[in-house]
Amino acid sequence: MKKLLVVLTLFVFASVASANQSNTGCGLGAMLLGDSADSKLMQILVTTTNGTFTTQSWGITLDIAAFKCSSTSAWVANETVGEFVQGNMDSLVRDVAMGSGETITTLASIMEVQDVDAFGSKLQKNFAVIFPSADVEFAYVADAITIVNTSL
């Protein structure tokens, strides 16, 4: 009985406390406790609730909005960006260093960026962030480009 009381108290506390992080997934926990938790404890409660009731799995599968599970085109776009970066790394390094070129134009198209010149300029300014070393992994480059693009 004490355990149940502790769990219920934590759930009530968790439903009151929410902030700006969204790394807890989706499901019943996200719906009841909020998908944004301001402490590790709240994030663990949301994630545990999602997993315990397996609502995250079927929420994603069935695209249930109430569970804050929705398909995201950003993930698909990021996967496409990753594949493009992997296949065009050498050309991309050169074009990002120049701030323009065919790979930047194609990448802008994949990412649905309207202002290709501004995109190329932003990539060029962030060259050291995007390519921190000569042996950088393509996945890191794709993520860095996505982050730079969102800060445009």
Chimera marker file (.cmm) of the C-alpha trace (Angstrom):
<marker_set name="trace">
<marker id="1" x="0.000" y="0.000" z="0.000" r="1" g="1" b="0" radius="0.5"/>
<marker id="2" x="2.888" y="2.334" z="0.798" r="1" g="1" b="0" radius="0.5"/>
<marker id="3" x="4.393" y="1.709" z="-2.624" r="1" g="1" b="0" radius="0.5"/>
<marker id="4" x="1.127" y="2.575" z="-4.333" r="1" g="1" b="0" radius="0.5"/>
<marker id="5" x="0.871" y="5.788" z="-2.320" r="1" g="1" b="0" radius="0.5"/>
<marker id="6" x="4.450" y="6.741" z="-3.264" r="1" g="1" b="0" radius="0.5"/>
<marker id="7" x="3.810" y="6.027" z="-6.938" r="1" g="1" b="0" radius="0.5"/>
<marker id="8" x="0.572" y="8.022" z="-6.940" r="1" g="1" b="0" radius="0.5"/>
<marker id="9" x="2.297" y="10.916" z="-5.174" r="1" g="1" b="0" radius="0.5"/>
<marker id="10" x="5.062" y="10.882" z="-7.769" r="1" g="1" b="0" radius="0.5"/>
<marker id="11" x="2.505" y="10.857" z="-10.580" r="1" g="1" b="0" radius="0.5"/>
<marker id="12" x="0.672" y="13.839" z="-9.099" r="1" g="1" b="0" radius="0.5"/>
<marker id="13" x="3.968" y="15.662" z="-8.625" r="1" g="1" b="0" radius="0.5"/>
<marker id="14" x="5.013" y="14.817" z="-12.171" r="1" g="1" b="0" radius="0.5"/>
<marker id="15" x="1.784" y="16.113" z="-13.670" r="1" g="1" b="0" radius="0.5"/>
<marker id="16" x="2.385" y="19.505" z="-12.067" r="1" g="1" b="0" radius="0.5"/>
<marker id="17" x="6.039" y="19.818" z="-13.040" r="1" g="1" b="0" radius="0.5"/>
<marker id="18" x="6.811" y="20.241" z="-16.725" r="1" g="1" b="0" radius="0.5"/>
<marker id="19" x="9.278" y="22.373" z="-18.727" r="1" g="1" b="0" radius="0.5"/>
<marker id="20" x="10.963" y="22.513" z="-22.137" r="1" g="1" b="0" radius="0.5"/>
<marker id="21" x="12.659" y="19.191" z="-22.777" r="1" g="1" b="0" radius="0.5"/>
<marker id="22" x="11.083" y="16.628" z="-25.052" r="1" g="1" b="0" radius="0.5"/>
<marker id="23" x="13.290" y="13.570" z="-24.827" r="1" g="1" b="0" radius="0.5"/>
<marker id="24" x="10.858" y="11.308" z="-22.995" r="1" g="1" b="0" radius="0.5"/>
<marker id="25" x="9.065" y="9.776" z="-25.928" r="1" g="1" b="0" radius="0.5"/>
<marker id="26" x="5.351" y="9.476" z="-26.380" r="1" g="1" b="0" radius="0.5"/>
<marker id="27" x="2.587" y="7.413" z="-24.862" r="1" g="1" b="0" radius="0.5"/>
<marker id="28" x="0.416" y="7.386" z="-21.764" r="1" g="1" b="0" radius="0.5"/>
<marker id="29" x="3.180" y="8.979" z="-19.684" r="1" g="1" b="0" radius="0.5"/>
<marker id="30" x="3.554" y="11.847" z="-22.116" r="1" g="1" b="0" radius="0.5"/>
<marker id="31" x="-0.200" y="12.344" z="-22.176" r="1" g="1" b="0" radius="0.5"/>
<marker id="32" x="-0.743" y="12.222" z="-18.402" r="1" g="1" b="0" radius="0.5"/>
<marker id="33" x="2.507" y="13.638" z="-17.077" r="1" g="1" b="0" radius="0.5"/>
<marker id="34" x="3.507" y="15.888" z="-19.942" r="1" g="1" b="0" radius="0.5"/>
<marker id="35" x="6.079" y="15.193" z="-22.616" r="1" g="1" b="0" radius="0.5"/>
<marker id="36" x="8.351" y="17.821" z="-21.105" r="1" g="1" b="0" radius="0.5"/>
<marker id="37" x="9.808" y="17.155" z="-17.698" r="1" g="1" b="0" radius="0.5"/>
<marker id="38" x="12.074" y="19.562" z="-15.872" r="1" g="1" b="0" radius="0.5"/>
<marker id="39" x="14.033" y="17.011" z="-13.877" r="1" g="1" b="0" radius="0.5"/>
<marker id="40" x="15.586" y="13.629" z="-14.454" r="1" g="1" b="0" radius="0.5"/>
<marker id="41" x="13.066" y="12.091" z="-12.064" r="1" g="1" b="0" radius="0.5"/>
<marker id="42" x="10.112" y="13.429" z="-14.053" r="1" g="1" b="0" radius="0.5"/>
<marker id="43" x="11.677" y="12.320" z="-17.347" r="1" g="1" b="0" radius="0.5"/>
<marker id="44" x="12.199" y="8.840" z="-15.892" r="1" g="1" b="0" radius="0.5"/>
<marker id="45" x="8.576" y="8.718" z="-14.696" r="1" g="1" b="0" radius="0.5"/>
<marker id="46" x="7.230" y="9.733" z="-18.102" r="1" g="1" b="0" radius="0.5"/>
<marker id="47" x="9.483" y="7.260" z="-19.917" r="1" g="1" b="0" radius="0.5"/>
<marker id="48" x="8.719" y="4.447" z="-17.446" r="1" g="1" b="0" radius="0.5"/>
<marker id="49" x="4.976" y="5.042" z="-17.736" r="1" g="1" b="0" radius="0.5"/>
<marker id="50" x="5.216" y="5.006" z="-21.529" r="1" g="1" b="0" radius="0.5"/>
<marker id="51" x="7.135" y="1.715" z="-21.430" r="1" g="1" b="0" radius="0.5"/>
<marker id="52" x="5.172" y="0.021" z="-18.643" r="1" g="1" b="0" radius="0.5"/>
<marker id="53" x="1.864" y="0.348" z="-20.426" r="1" g="1" b="0" radius="0.5"/>
<marker id="54" x="3.473" y="-0.198" z="-23.882" r="1" g="1" b="0" radius="0.5"/>
<marker id="55" x="1.552" y="2.795" z="-25.149" r="1" g="1" b="0" radius="0.5"/>
<marker id="56" x="4.593" y="4.240" z="-26.874" r="1" g="1" b="0" radius="0.5"/>
<marker id="57" x="4.862" y="1.239" z="-29.187" r="1" g="1" b="0" radius="0.5"/>
<marker id="58" x="1.267" y="1.171" z="-30.317" r="1" g="1" b="0" radius="0.5"/>
<marker id="59" x="0.962" y="4.957" z="-30.107" r="1" g="1" b="0" radius="0.5"/>
<marker id="60" x="3.683" y="5.306" z="-32.711" r="1" g="1" b="0" radius="0.5"/>
<marker id="61" x="2.341" y="2.432" z="-34.797" r="1" g="1" b="0" radius="0.5"/>
<marker id="62" x="-1.193" y="3.814" z="-34.861" r="1" g="1" b="0" radius="0.5"/>
<marker id="63" x="-0.116" y="7.489" z="-34.923" r="1" g="1" b="0" radius="0.5"/>
<marker id="64" x="-2.227" y="8.370" z="-31.877" r="1" g="1" b="0" radius="0.5"/>
<marker id="65" x="-2.193" y="12.134" z="-31.362" r="1" g="1" b="0" radius="0.5"/>
<marker id="66" x="-3.639" y="11.934" z="-27.831" r="1" g="1" b="0" radius="0.5"/>
<marker id="67" x="-0.501" y="10.086" z="-26.737" r="1" g="1" b="0" radius="0.5"/>
<marker id="68" x="1.583" y="12.820" z="-28.367" r="1" g="1" b="0" radius="0.5"/>
<marker id="69" x="2.757" y="10.251" z="-30.916" r="1" g="1" b="0" radius="0.5"/>
<marker id="70" x="2.791" y="11.518" z="-34.436" r="1" g="1" b="0" radius="0.5"/>
<marker id="71" x="4.837" y="10.637" z="-37.440" r="1" g="1" b="0" radius="0.5"/>
<marker id="72" x="7.422" y="13.229" z="-38.234" r="1" g="1" b="0" radius="0.5"/>
<marker id="73" x="8.619" y="14.202" z="-41.649" r="1" g="1" b="0" radius="0.5"/>
<marker id="74" x="11.730" y="15.665" z="-39.990" r="1" g="1" b="0" radius="0.5"/>
<marker id="75" x="12.969" y="12.152" z="-39.192" r="1" g="1" b="0" radius="0.5"/>
<marker id="76" x="12.470" y="11.049" z="-42.774" r="1" g="1" b="0" radius="0.5"/>
<marker id="77" x="14.169" y="14.223" z="-44.014" r="1" g="1" b="0" radius="0.5"/>
<marker id="78" x="17.089" y="13.644" z="-41.648" r="1" g="1" b="0" radius="0.5"/>
<marker id="79" x="17.445" y="10.092" z="-42.913" r="1" g="1" b="0" radius="0.5"/>
<marker id="80" x="17.505" y="11.384" z="-46.491" r="1" g="1" b="0" radius="0.5"/>
<marker id="81" x="20.015" y="14.078" z="-45.519" r="1" g="1" b="0" radius="0.5"/>
<marker id="82" x="22.192" y="11.401" z="-43.904" r="1" g="1" b="0" radius="0.5"/>
<marker id="83" x="22.123" y="9.239" z="-47.018" r="1" g="1" b="0" radius="0.5"/>
<marker id="84" x="22.949" y="12.234" z="-49.207" r="1" g="1" b="0" radius="0.5"/>
<marker id="85" x="25.821" y="13.333" z="-46.962" r="1" g="1" b="0" radius="0.5"/>
<marker id="86" x="27.211" y="9.801" z="-46.840" r="1" g="1" b="0" radius="0.5"/>
<marker id="87" x="27.277" y="9.517" z="-50.616" r="1" g="1" b="0" radius="0.5"/>
<marker id="88" x="28.614" y="13.031" z="-51.266" r="1" g="1" b="0" radius="0.5"/>
<marker id="89" x="30.973" y="13.766" z="-48.380" r="1" g="1" b="0" radius="0.5"/>
<marker id="90" x="33.991" y="14.846" z="-50.459" r="1" g="1" b="0" radius="0.5"/>
<marker id="91" x="31.993" y="17.198" z="-52.667" r="1" g="1" b="0" radius="0.5"/>
<marker id="92" x="30.092" y="18.511" z="-49.683" r="1" g="1" b="0" radius="0.5"/>
<marker id="93" x="33.277" y="19.437" z="-47.805" r="1" g="1" b="0" radius="0.5"/>
<marker id="94" x="34.492" y="21.408" z="-50.810" r="1" g="1" b="0" radius="0.5"/>
<marker id="95" x="31.175" y="23.160" z="-51.417" r="1" g="1" b="0" radius="0.5"/>
<marker id="96" x="30.592" y="24.031" z="-47.765" r="1" g="1" b="0" radius="0.5"/>
<marker id="97" x="34.098" y="25.530" z="-47.641" r="1" g="1" b="0" radius="0.5"/>
<marker id="98" x="33.144" y="27.698" z="-50.646" r="1" g="1" b="0" radius="0.5"/>
<marker id="99" x="29.593" y="28.385" z="-49.410" r="1" g="1" b="0" radius="0.5"/>
<marker id="100" x="28.035" y="27.330" z="-52.707" r="1" g="1" b="0" radius="0.5"/>
<marker id="101" x="27.959" y="24.525" z="-55.233" r="1" g="1" b="0" radius="0.5"/>
<marker id="102" x="25.907" y="21.695" z="-56.611" r="1" g="1" b="0" radius="0.5"/>
<marker id="103" x="25.900" y="19.636" z="-53.406" r="1" g="1" b="0" radius="0.5"/>
<marker id="104" x="24.641" y="22.600" z="-51.361" r="1" g="1" b="0" radius="0.5"/>
<marker id="105" x="21.941" y="23.297" z="-53.934" r="1" g="1" b="0" radius="0.5"/>
<marker id="106" x="20.849" y="19.649" z="-53.899" r="1" g="1" b="0" radius="0.5"/>
<marker id="107" x="21.006" y="19.483" z="-50.109" r="1" g="1" b="0" radius="0.5"/>
<marker id="108" x="18.909" y="22.651" z="-49.860" r="1" g="1" b="0" radius="0.5"/>
<marker id="109" x="16.356" y="21.016" z="-52.139" r="1" g="1" b="0" radius="0.5"/>
<marker id="110" x="16.267" y="17.850" z="-50.016" r="1" g="1" b="0" radius="0.5"/>
<marker id="111" x="15.855" y="19.941" z="-46.863" r="1" g="1" b="0" radius="0.5"/>
<marker id="112" x="13.276" y="22.190" z="-48.548" r="1" g="1" b="0" radius="0.5"/>
<marker id="113" x="15.359" y="25.309" z="-47.923" r="1" g="1" b="0" radius="0.5"/>
<marker id="114" x="14.095" y="28.273" z="-49.944" r="1" g="1" b="0" radius="0.5"/>
<marker id="115" x="17.079" y="30.640" z="-49.740" r="1" g="1" b="0" radius="0.5"/>
<marker id="116" x="19.968" y="28.559" z="-51.062" r="1" g="1" b="0" radius="0.5"/>
<marker id="117" x="22.446" y="31.455" z="-50.895" r="1" g="1" b="0" radius="0.5"/>
<marker id="118" x="21.727" y="32.118" z="-47.214" r="1" g="1" b="0" radius="0.5"/>
<marker id="119" x="21.888" y="28.377" z="-46.534" r="1" g="1" b="0" radius="0.5"/>
<marker id="120" x="25.287" y="28.082" z="-48.239" r="1" g="1" b="0" radius="0.5"/>
<marker id="121" x="26.574" y="31.121" z="-46.370" r="1" g="1" b="0" radius="0.5"/>
<marker id="122" x="25.379" y="29.734" z="-43.032" r="1" g="1" b="0" radius="0.5"/>
<marker id="123" x="27.020" y="26.377" z="-43.746" r="1" g="1" b="0" radius="0.5"/>
<marker id="124" x="30.261" y="28.107" z="-44.714" r="1" g="1" b="0" radius="0.5"/>
<marker id="125" x="30.276" y="30.181" z="-41.503" r="1" g="1" b="0" radius="0.5"/>
<marker id="126" x="29.777" y="26.978" z="-39.503" r="1" g="1" b="0" radius="0.5"/>
<marker id="127" x="32.320" y="24.894" z="-41.418" r="1" g="1" b="0" radius="0.5"/>
<marker id="128" x="34.387" y="24.131" z="-38.287" r="1" g="1" b="0" radius="0.5"/>
<marker id="129" x="31.276" y="22.946" z="-36.453" r="1" g="1" b="0" radius="0.5"/>
<marker id="130" x="30.044" y="20.793" z="-39.319" r="1" g="1" b="0" radius="0.5"/>
<marker id="131" x="33.471" y="19.327" z="-40.106" r="1" g="1" b="0" radius="0.5"/>
<marker id="132" x="35.411" y="19.389" z="-36.808" r="1" g="1" b="0" radius="0.5"/>
<marker id="133" x="38.043" y="16.916" z="-38.038" r="1" g="1" b="0" radius="0.5"/>
<marker id="134" x="39.195" y="15.183" z="-41.200" r="1" g="1" b="0" radius="0.5"/>
<marker id="135" x="37.772" y="11.844" z="-40.055" r="1" g="1" b="0" radius="0.5"/>
<marker id="136" x="34.336" y="13.101" z="-39.025" r="1" g="1" b="0" radius="0.5"/>
<marker id="137" x="31.471" y="10.619" z="-39.440" r="1" g="1" b="0" radius="0.5"/>
<marker id="138" x="28.780" y="11.369" z="-42.018" r="1" g="1" b="0" radius="0.5"/>
<marker id="139" x="26.042" y="11.025" z="-39.376" r="1" g="1" b="0" radius="0.5"/>
<marker id="140" x="27.630" y="13.807" z="-37.326" r="1" g="1" b="0" radius="0.5"/>
<marker id="141" x="27.843" y="16.019" z="-40.435" r="1" g="1" b="0" radius="0.5"/>
<marker id="142" x="24.184" y="15.374" z="-41.304" r="1" g="1" b="0" radius="0.5"/>
<marker id="143" x="23.096" y="16.210" z="-37.756" r="1" g="1" b="0" radius="0.5"/>
<marker id="144" x="25.249" y="19.348" z="-37.671" r="1" g="1" b="0" radius="0.5"/>
<marker id="145" x="23.834" y="20.532" z="-41.000" r="1" g="1" b="0" radius="0.5"/>
<marker id="146" x="20.293" y="19.945" z="-39.749" r="1" g="1" b="0" radius="0.5"/>
<marker id="147" x="21.029" y="21.930" z="-36.584" r="1" g="1" b="0" radius="0.5"/>
<marker id="148" x="22.643" y="24.768" z="-38.551" r="1" g="1" b="0" radius="0.5"/>
<marker id="149" x="19.643" y="24.819" z="-40.891" r="1" g="1" b="0" radius="0.5"/>
<marker id="150" x="17.178" y="25.142" z="-38.008" r="1" g="1" b="0" radius="0.5"/>
<marker id="151" x="19.102" y="28.157" z="-36.723" r="1" g="1" b="0" radius="0.5"/>
<marker id="152" x="18.677" y="30.010" z="-40.046" r="1" g="1" b="0" radius="0.5"/>
<link id1="1" id2="2" r="1" g="1" b="0" radius="0.2"/>
<link id1="2" id2="3" r="1" g="1" b="0" radius="0.2"/>
<link id1="3" id2="4" r="1" g="1" b="0" radius="0.2"/>
<link id1="4" id2="5" r="1" g="1" b="0" radius="0.2"/>
<link id1="5" id2="6" r="1" g="1" b="0" radius="0.2"/>
<link id1="6" id2="7" r="1" g="1" b="0" radius="0.2"/>
<link id1="7" id2="8" r="1" g="1" b="0" radius="0.2"/>
<link id1="8" id2="9" r="1" g="1" b="0" radius="0.2"/>
<link id1="9" id2="10" r="1" g="1" b="0" radius="0.2"/>
<link id1="10" id2="11" r="1" g="1" b="0" radius="0.2"/>
<link id1="11" id2="12" r="1" g="1" b="0" radius="0.2"/>
<link id1="12" id2="13" r="1" g="1" b="0" radius="0.2"/>
<link id1="13" id2="14" r="1" g="1" b="0" radius="0.2"/>
<link id1="14" id2="15" r="1" g="1" b="0" radius="0.2"/>
<link id1="15" id2="16" r="1" g="1" b="0" radius="0.2"/>
<link id1="16" id2="17" r="1" g="1" b="0" radius="0.2"/>
<link id1="17" id2="18" r="1" g="1" b="0" radius="0.2"/>
<link id1="18" id2="19" r="1" g="1" b="0" radius="0.2"/>
<link id1="19" id2="20" r="1" g="1" b="0" radius="0.2"/>
<link id1="20" id2="21" r="1" g="1" b="0" radius="0.2"/>
<link id1="21" id2="22" r="1" g="1" b="0" radius="0.2"/>
<link id1="22" id2="23" r="1" g="1" b="0" radius="0.2"/>
<link id1="23" id2="24" r="1" g="1" b="0" radius="0.2"/>
<link id1="24" id2="25" r="1" g="1" b="0" radius="0.2"/>
<link id1="25" id2="26" r="1" g="1" b="0" radius="0.2"/>
<link id1="26" id2="27" r="1" g="1" b="0" radius="0.2"/>
<link id1="27" id2="28" r="1" g="1" b="0" radius="0.2"/>
<link id1="28" id2="29" r="1" g="1" b="0" radius="0.2"/>
<link id1="29" id2="30" r="1" g="1" b="0" radius="0.2"/>
<link id1="30" id2="31" r="1" g="1" b="0" radius="0.2"/>
<link id1="31" id2="32" r="1" g="1" b="0" radius="0.2"/>
<link id1="32" id2="33" r="1" g="1" b="0" radius="0.2"/>
<link id1="33" id2="34" r="1" g="1" b="0" radius="0.2"/>
<link id1="34" id2="35" r="1" g="1" b="0" radius="0.2"/>
<link id1="35" id2="36" r="1" g="1" b="0" radius="0.2"/>
<link id1="36" id2="37" r="1" g="1" b="0" radius="0.2"/>
<link id1="37" id2="38" r="1" g="1" b="0" radius="0.2"/>
<link id1="38" id2="39" r="1" g="1" b="0" radius="0.2"/>
<link id1="39" id2="40" r="1" g="1" b="0" radius="0.2"/>
<link id1="40" id2="41" r="1" g="1" b="0" radius="0.2"/>
<link id1="41" id2="42" r="1" g="1" b="0" radius="0.2"/>
<link id1="42" id2="43" r="1" g="1" b="0" radius="0.2"/>
<link id1="43" id2="44" r="1" g="1" b="0" radius="0.2"/>
<link id1="44" id2="45" r="1" g="1" b="0" radius="0.2"/>
<link id1="45" id2="46" r="1" g="1" b="0" radius="0.2"/>
<link id1="46" id2="47" r="1" g="1" b="0" radius="0.2"/>
<link id1="47" id2="48" r="1" g="1" b="0" radius="0.2"/>
<link id1="48" id2="49" r="1" g="1" b="0" radius="0.2"/>
<link id1="49" id2="50" r="1" g="1" b="0" radius="0.2"/>
<link id1="50" id2="51" r="1" g="1" b="0" radius="0.2"/>
<link id1="51" id2="52" r="1" g="1" b="0" radius="0.2"/>
<link id1="52" id2="53" r="1" g="1" b="0" radius="0.2"/>
<link id1="53" id2="54" r="1" g="1" b="0" radius="0.2"/>
<link id1="54" id2="55" r="1" g="1" b="0" radius="0.2"/>
<link id1="55" id2="56" r="1" g="1" b="0" radius="0.2"/>
<link id1="56" id2="57" r="1" g="1" b="0" radius="0.2"/>
<link id1="57" id2="58" r="1" g="1" b="0" radius="0.2"/>
<link id1="58" id2="59" r="1" g="1" b="0" radius="0.2"/>
<link id1="59" id2="60" r="1" g="1" b="0" radius="0.2"/>
<link id1="60" id2="61" r="1" g="1" b="0" radius="0.2"/>
<link id1="61" id2="62" r="1" g="1" b="0" radius="0.2"/>
<link id1="62" id2="63" r="1" g="1" b="0" radius="0.2"/>
<link id1="63" id2="64" r="1" g="1" b="0" radius="0.2"/>
<link id1="64" id2="65" r="1" g="1" b="0" radius="0.2"/>
<link id1="65" id2="66" r="1" g="1" b="0" radius="0.2"/>
<link id1="66" id2="67" r="1" g="1" b="0" radius="0.2"/>
<link id1="67" id2="68" r="1" g="1" b="0" radius="0.2"/>
<link id1="68" id2="69" r="1" g="1" b="0" radius="0.2"/>
<link id1="69" id2="70" r="1" g="1" b="0" radius="0.2"/>
<link id1="70" id2="71" r="1" g="1" b="0" radius="0.2"/>
<link id1="71" id2="72" r="1" g="1" b="0" radius="0.2"/>
<link id1="72" id2="73" r="1" g="1" b="0" radius="0.2"/>
<link id1="73" id2="74" r="1" g="1" b="0" radius="0.2"/>
<link id1="74" id2="75" r="1" g="1" b="0" radius="0.2"/>
<link id1="75" id2="76" r="1" g="1" b="0" radius="0.2"/>
<link id1="76" id2="77" r="1" g="1" b="0" radius="0.2"/>
<link id1="77" id2="78" r="1" g="1" b="0" radius="0.2"/>
<link id1="78" id2="79" r="1" g="1" b="0" radius="0.2"/>
<link id1="79" id2="80" r="1" g="1" b="0" radius="0.2"/>
<link id1="80" id2="81" r="1" g="1" b="0" radius="0.2"/>
<link id1="81" id2="82" r="1" g="1" b="0" radius="0.2"/>
<link id1="82" id2="83" r="1" g="1" b="0" radius="0.2"/>
<link id1="83" id2="84" r="1" g="1" b="0" radius="0.2"/>
<link id1="84" id2="85" r="1" g="1" b="0" radius="0.2"/>
<link id1="85" id2="86" r="1" g="1" b="0" radius="0.2"/>
<link id1="86" id2="87" r="1" g="1" b="0" radius="0.2"/>
<link id1="87" id2="88" r="1" g="1" b="0" radius="0.2"/>
<link id1="88" id2="89" r="1" g="1" b="0" radius="0.2"/>
<link id1="89" id2="90" r="1" g="1" b="0" radius="0.2"/>
<link id1="90" id2="91" r="1" g="1" b="0" radius="0.2"/>
<link id1="91" id2="92" r="1" g="1" b="0" radius="0.2"/>
<link id1="92" id2="93" r="1" g="1" b="0" radius="0.2"/>
<link id1="93" id2="94" r="1" g="1" b="0" radius="0.2"/>
<link id1="94" id2="95" r="1" g="1" b="0" radius="0.2"/>
<link id1="95" id2="96" r="1" g="1" b="0" radius="0.2"/>
<link id1="96" id2="97" r="1" g="1" b="0" radius="0.2"/>
<link id1="97" id2="98" r="1" g="1" b="0" radius="0.2"/>
<link id1="98" id2="99" r="1" g="1" b="0" radius="0.2"/>
<link id1="99" id2="100" r="1" g="1" b="0" radius="0.2"/>
<link id1="100" id2="101" r="1" g="1" b="0" radius="0.2"/>
<link id1="101" id2="102" r="1" g="1" b="0" radius="0.2"/>
<link id1="102" id2="103" r="1" g="1" b="0" radius="0.2"/>
<link id1="103" id2="104" r="1" g="1" b="0" radius="0.2"/>
<link id1="104" id2="105" r="1" g="1" b="0" radius="0.2"/>
<link id1="105" id2="106" r="1" g="1" b="0" radius="0.2"/>
<link id1="106" id2="107" r="1" g="1" b="0" radius="0.2"/>
<link id1="107" id2="108" r="1" g="1" b="0" radius="0.2"/>
<link id1="108" id2="109" r="1" g="1" b="0" radius="0.2"/>
<link id1="109" id2="110" r="1" g="1" b="0" radius="0.2"/>
<link id1="110" id2="111" r="1" g="1" b="0" radius="0.2"/>
<link id1="111" id2="112" r="1" g="1" b="0" radius="0.2"/>
<link id1="112" id2="113" r="1" g="1" b="0" radius="0.2"/>
<link id1="113" id2="114" r="1" g="1" b="0" radius="0.2"/>
<link id1="114" id2="115" r="1" g="1" b="0" radius="0.2"/>
<link id1="115" id2="116" r="1" g="1" b="0" radius="0.2"/>
<link id1="116" id2="117" r="1" g="1" b="0" radius="0.2"/>
<link id1="117" id2="118" r="1" g="1" b="0" radius="0.2"/>
<link id1="118" id2="119" r="1" g="1" b="0" radius="0.2"/>
<link id1="119" id2="120" r="1" g="1" b="0" radius="0.2"/>
<link id1="120" id2="121" r="1" g="1" b="0" radius="0.2"/>
<link id1="121" id2="122" r="1" g="1" b="0" radius="0.2"/>
<link id1="122" id2="123" r="1" g="1" b="0" radius="0.2"/>
<link id1="123" id2="124" r="1" g="1" b="0" radius="0.2"/>
<link id1="124" id2="125" r="1" g="1" b="0" radius="0.2"/>
<link id1="125" id2="126" r="1" g="1" b="0" radius="0.2"/>
<link id1="126" id2="127" r="1" g="1" b="0" radius="0.2"/>
<link id1="127" id2="128" r="1" g="1" b="0" radius="0.2"/>
<link id1="128" id2="129" r="1" g="1" b="0" radius="0.2"/>
<link id1="129" id2="130" r="1" g="1" b="0" radius="0.2"/>
<link id1="130" id2="131" r="1" g="1" b="0" radius="0.2"/>
<link id1="131" id2="132" r="1" g="1" b="0" radius="0.2"/>
<link id1="132" id2="133" r="1" g="1" b="0" radius="0.2"/>
<link id1="133" id2="134" r="1" g="1" b="0" radius="0.2"/>
<link id1="134" id2="135" r="1" g="1" b="0" radius="0.2"/>
<link id1="135" id2="136" r="1" g="1" b="0" radius="0.2"/>
<link id1="136" id2="137" r="1" g="1" b="0" radius="0.2"/>
<link id1="137" id2="138" r="1" g="1" b="0" radius="0.2"/>
<link id1="138" id2="139" r="1" g="1" b="0" radius="0.2"/>
<link id1="139" id2="140" r="1" g="1" b="0" radius="0.2"/>
<link id1="140" id2="141" r="1" g="1" b="0" radius="0.2"/>
<link id1="141" id2="142" r="1" g="1" b="0" radius="0.2"/>
<link id1="142" id2="143" r="1" g="1" b="0" radius="0.2"/>
<link id1="143" id2="144" r="1" g="1" b="0" radius="0.2"/>
<link id1="144" id2="145" r="1" g="1" b="0" radius="0.2"/>
<link id1="145" id2="146" r="1" g="1" b="0" radius="0.2"/>
<link id1="146" id2="147" r="1" g="1" b="0" radius="0.2"/>
<link id1="147" id2="148" r="1" g="1" b="0" radius="0.2"/>
<link id1="148" id2="149" r="1" g="1" b="0" radius="0.2"/>
<link id1="149" id2="150" r="1" g="1" b="0" radius="0.2"/>
<link id1="150" id2="151" r="1" g="1" b="0" radius="0.2"/>
<link id1="151" id2="152" r="1" g="1" b="0" radius="0.2"/>
</marker_set>
